[in-house]
Each structure stands twice: as C-alpha cells, then as structure tokens.
C-alpha cells in the first residue's frame, strides 16, 4: 500500500526561534497521527539544522524547499544537495509553482536537480500544476501531463521509489479557493495514468501523489477520501501545529 504523507511547506515564514518552537509543537502531537501517515516539515534553509535537532527521535522528517542544480562550486547563494543531507534532510521540494513563476525554474533544470537529489539518497517531492488561465482554457490535463513527462520520464522505475508527486492547482494556492475533491481527484487520476504509461501499473499504483492547494482541517477529510489522493503538501495551515496535525488526523 502506498505511503500517506502530510508535508508542511513553511515557505519564507518564521524566524529560526519561531521555527524551532513550531517544530517542537508538531513533534509534541505527532504520535497522535496514524502510524501509516508520514509527517514532513519543509523549512527555510536557515532553519534546517536547528529543526533537525528539534524533531530528532520523532516520526517527523525534514525537507528543504529547493536545492541547487550543481554539486558544489562558485554558485553564490546556492545550497547543494550534499549540504542538505549533512544537516539531516531526507527530502527536498522541487518545482514548486512559486519557484517556476518567480525564479524561472524550468523542467530541464528540475531534471538535473532531481538527479542530484536521488544520487545523494534524498527523496524528491516534485510539484506540478496549472494556473488559472490554463484551467479556464481546459488545458489542465495537458499542462500537468507535460510537466510529468518532461521531468519524470527521464527516470527509472527504481528512481520512482524515492519520488513523490504533489499536484498544485496554482489558482488555489494562497487564494482561499480550493479545487473540489472531484476536480483534485480527476487530476490525480490523470497523473497516475501518465506514470502508468511510462513505468507500468504497479509503479503508478505505488507512487504517492499529494494535493497542494489550500488544504486545511475543514476540507482534508473529503480530499483524502478520494482514491488517488494520498495526502497533502500544506502551505499556510502548516504554520500552526494544531492545523497541521489536524490535517494528518483527517485519515
């Protein structure tokens, strides 16, 4: 049975002391969550080492929000996968819509970053999703399918064991809008089919696909009840431990 995951993306929020406190609050309640539901917190780079200490010995795993597309060298301001691994990261988020929109992150660059992460044994949460114009033009299936093919079709079935896909309806991030459970499910099912076309039914069935679009305790239960939705990539609600844990308790 594929893994259920609730991952919190803190984005550019909290100071280091605030982040440590938030992590401690999450850890304090983590044991309440179902044993088969994984918990991940993706903190700013500045927080990683401190939060790694705060979550040590708990079921909570640490993620970065991005990584460099080089192993080392003269790349001022960048953070390599080896650096992330050295502070205890188990995961990195790649291709978040905000990275694509504001920082020009391309599918080609995501292939390189994914290769580097997997080579260091770091799991990848790969984000895909359509914006409002693409949704209203009826192109959402094509856009998401192309993002999956452009990146993941460069990898093997074995690689897919370390890759989680997160579907973000970009039009629902931070807007308070949420895709209906039915809208989310049909895209998740589409993603699974695109994976099956390349890797076979079993790999597709085993791949965890998360929903990332204004998921909160009030709507998580309905979303998670869908056949192909395996958890959430949580933004705003991840900044409150009770909300984050509340989402994980929606199973």
N, C-alpha and C positions, 0 to 999 in steps of 0.2 A: 504494500500500500504506500502511495506516495506521501511524502512528508508535508505536514501542515506547518506553515510558518507565518508568524506575525512579526514584521520588521518595522522598526521605527526610524524614519529618516528625520533627524533633527534639523537638517539644512543649516543655515547660518544663524543659529539661535543658541542662546545660553553662553555665559562665561564659563571658564573652567570650574570654579567652585559650584556654580549652579548646575553644571553638567554632572559633577560628582554626586551632588545631592539627588538629582533626578535618577541617576543610575542606581543609587542606594535604595531609593523608593521602589523602583522597578524590581530590584532583587528581593526586597522585603516581601513582595507579593507574588513573586514568580512561581513559588511552589504551589500556589492555588490553581495555576493553569493546568490544563490536561497534559499528561505525560507525553502524548504524541504531537503536541504543538510546540514547535521551536520558537524561541524568542531571540530577536536580533536587534541591537541598537547601533545605528549608524551616526556617529558623532562627527563634529568638525575635527580636522587634523590635530588641532591644538589640544584636544581633549583625550585623544586615543589612549595614551599611556596611563593617564590618571583613571579613566573609566575602566581600562583593563584591570587595574587593581581593585576597583570598586565592585566589579562583577565576578572576580575570581572565585571559583568554587561553586558558582550558581549555574543554572541552565542557560543563562543569558549569554549570547555570543556577540562578538564585537565586529562591526563593519566600518569601513571607510566609505566616504561618499563619492570617491573618484580615485584614480591613480594616474601616474604618468605613463606616457607611451614610449618611454625609454628605460633602460635598466639603471643607468647612472650617467653622470657627466655634467657638462656645463648647461644645465637647464634650470636657471634661477627660478625659485618659487615652486618648482615641481616636487612631487613626493613619489618615490618609486615603490613598486610592489614589495621589494625586499625590505624597505623601511617599514612598510605597513606590517609585514609579517613579524619584524623584530619587536614590535610593540604589542603583539598578540592578536592582530586582526585575523579573523577566519574568513571574512567576506569583503568584497567591495561592490558598491553600486556602480554600474556603468550605463551611460546613455540616457541618464535622466533627462526628461523633456527640458528642464531648465539649462542643463549643460548643452543640449542640442541647440536651444533657442538663443541663449545669451553668449555662449562661448564657441559656437561653430563646430561642435563635436559631430563628426561625420561617421557614417557606418564603417568606412575604411579605417578610421582611427580606432574605432571600437573593436575591430578585428584584432588589431595589434595589442590593445590593452587587455583584451580577453586572453590572448595567447600568453602574454607576460604573467597575468594573474594565475592562470592554470599551471604554468611552468613552476611557479613558487608554491603551488598547493593551496592557493587562495580561491575560494568559491566566488562566483560572479552572479550578481543579481542584475540581469540585463533588462532595461526598461524600453518598452515600445509603446506607441500610441499615436492617435491622430488629433489634430487641432480642430477647432470649431468649423473652419471653412471646409476642411476635408470631410468632416462628419456631415455637414449640411449638403455637401455635393454628392453624398453617397459613396465616397471613396474610402471609407474607414477600413473595410476589409482589405482593399488593395494596398493601402499605406502600411498597415500593420504586417501584412504578409510579406511585403517587400523588405521591411526592416528586419524581420526574422531571417529571411533568405539571405540578405546581404551580409549579415553577421554570422549567424549560427550554421549556415550551410558550409562554412569554411572549417567546421569542426567535426569530430567523430562521435559516434555513439558513446564511446568511453568518456570523452570530454563532457558529454551532456550530463553525466552523473554529478558534476560539480557546478552545473549552471541552473539557475532559477530564472524564469521569465516573469517580469512584472508588467502588466498591462495598465497604462495610464491614459484614460481619456483626458487629454490635455485641457479640454474645455471644462473639466470638472475639478481641476486642481486649484485649491485656494479660492474657488468661486462660490463655494457653498452648494453648487449644483452637484448632483450625483447621477451617474448613469443608473437607470433602473436595473434591478437584478437581472432582468431578461436581456437588456442591452449588454450588460457586462458578460453574461453567460455566453451569448452568441459570439462575442469576440474571443473569449477564452476557448470556446469550442473550435473556432477558426484557427487559432494559434496551434492548438493540439493537432489539428488536421495537417497544417503546414509542416509541423515537426514529423508527423507520421509519414508524410510523403517522402521525406528525406531519410529518416532514421528507422522507420518501421513503427508498427503499432505499439510495441512494448515500451520502447524508449519514450514515445509520446505519452503513453499512459503513466509512466514513472516520473515524468517531469513536473515539478511543482510550478504552478502558474498563479501569481498573486494579483490581486486587484489593488490599484493605487489611484483612487480618486475620491477624496473627501469621505473616506471610510471612518465611521465613528461607532461608539457603542450602540446607538439607536438604529443603525442600519446594517451592522455587521452580520447579525444572525441571518437575515434574509439573503445577503450576498453569499455568505459562507455555505448556505444550504444548497447552492447551485452545484451541479455535478462537476463542473470543470474549474471552479474557483477554490483554490487551496489555501487561501489566507490573504493577508493584506500587506501592502507597503504603505505605511501610515505616516502622514505628514504632521499637520497641526495637532491631532489627537495624541501623538507620541510625546508631546511636550508636557503632558500631565500623566503621571504614573497611573492614576486611577482609570483614566480613559483608555490608556494603552492596555492595561491589564484587563479592563472591561471588554475590550475587543477580543482579546485572546480567550476570554471566558465565554465568548459567543458560540463556541463549538458545543 
